[in-house]
Amino acid sequence: MAKIYENQGHIEDALKIYKEILKNDKTNQEVQKAIARITNIDTKKVSYFVKMHTKEHFEAFEKWLVKPWS
């Protein structure tokens, strides 16, 4: 379930589940790696992509993509 939450951008929910798993199995390297991976995610950026439901949001994203980066 934690992986599903993570893939959907529900980082806080995934982290709660991973931490609960780690309480019961402190040597679980897969969970340790998952926690390390998602604690480095910028949740504001994830939220932006998850909430892109309208045409206006998508157009703003398109403009961001073609923005000249220097």
Secondary structure as GFF3:
##gff-version 3
##sequence-region A 1 70
A	DSSP	alpha_helix	2	8	.	.	.	ID=ss1
A	DSSP	alpha_helix	11	24	.	.	.	ID=ss2
A	DSSP	alpha_helix	29	39	.	.	.	ID=ss3
A	DSSP	alpha_helix	43	50	.	.	.	ID=ss4
A	DSSP	alpha_helix	55	66	.	.	.	ID=ss5
###
